[in-house]
């Protein structure tokens, strides 16, 4: 997929930023896996049929941090589509589609930050996310 598609057509586009996710107050990340910072566009399909724009703020092989200006039900399972930049070609994207179960919510100014766990990723989505995590860790 190239970045010329309409964002409503397939859930959006974005770019990456290779930094580590923020740490907890104690100074260490409480998750089993360190989340890596990214800034990728995404969309979620809610149970009522609404499509909500999101930003993916961090990823790991098991989890994802999502930012939204619109409320999403806590502990909901969402169908999401993420525009993941091609790991080898600037300006190209692959849409990764899957489901995320939201685990918690944090309010930061106008943003609602959701921590979630990947429930399933379609096709080679798990492999694409794994490659990005490994690249960002190196």
N, C-alpha and C positions, 0 to 999 in steps of 0.2 A: 504494500500500500504506500502511496506517496502522500506528501503533505498537502496535495491539492484537493483532496476530498472535502466535501461539506462536513462540518463537525457533527451535524445531526445524522448524517448517513451512516457513520460507523463509530460513534462515541468519542471523537476528538483526537487531537494531536498534541505532542509535547516535546520536551527536550530533557536530557539528563544532567545531573549535577553530582559528581562523584565525591561525596563526603559522608561521614558517618552520622547516624541518627543521634539526636540529643540524648544525654545521659539522665538518669533519675537523680533526685535530690541527693542520694547517697553517693553519687559519683560513678555508678556503674549501671549498665543497662540490665533490667530485671528479667529480660526475655532469655529464652534458651539460645536464640540466635540473634546476633547483632543485626539491627536493621541498617541498611545503607540508604543514605539520602538520595532522592531523585526528584525530579519535577516533571511528571508526565501527566498529560491530560487523560481523563477517563470519563465515563458516564456510568450511572447505575440505573437499572430498571427496577422500580419499586413495585411492590405487590399490587398497588392500585393502578398500575400502568403508566405512571408518570416516569419520565426520564430526567434524572438530576445530573447536572455537570459536576465533576469532581476533579481534584488534583491529587495524584498519588505523590505523597511526600517522602515515603520510605518503604523499602521492601526487604524481605528476607525470603528464603525458600518456603517458609510456612506462614508468614504474615505480611500484612500491608498496613500502612498508615494512609488514611484518606482525609482530604480537607473538602468541606462543602460550606456554602453559605446558606444552604437549605437544610432543614432538619430531616434526619433519617432515624427510624426507630432503632433504639438500642437493642442489641441481641437479635437483630433481624438478619436473615440470609438474603443477600442481594445478588442479583445477576449483574456483573460488571463487564465492561469492555475497556481495555487499557491500550492506548497508543504507545507501544514500546519502540523506542528508536532502534533502528537496525544497528547491531553491535559493530558492523564492519563498514557501513555506508552512511555518511552524513546526509541528512535530509530525507531519509527513507524510514518508514515505520511499519511495524507489524502489529496488527490488532490481536491482543490476547484476551480471550473471553473465558469467564469462569464465574464461580460464586465465592462470595466472601461472607463470613458470619461476623457481624460487628460485635466486639467484646466490651468496649468502653467508649466514652465520649468525653472530650475536654473542650471547653469554650475558651477561645483566644481572640479577643476583640470581636469582629464580625464573623470569624471563622469557627466552624464546628469541626473538631479534629476527632476522627474515629480510628480506633485501633481495631484491626480485624484479623481473622485467620482464614487463609485460603481453604475452601471446602473442596473445590475441584477446579481444574483448569482444562479447557478443551484442547484437543490436538496436541501440538508440541509446546503448549504454553508453559508447562513446568520446566521444560528444557531451556526455553528462552529466558525465563526468570532466573533459573540457576546460573546460566552463563553470565547474565548481568551482575548477579550477586558476586560471583567469582571475580569478574573484571573489576568491580568497584572495591573489592577487598584487597586487590593487589596494588 
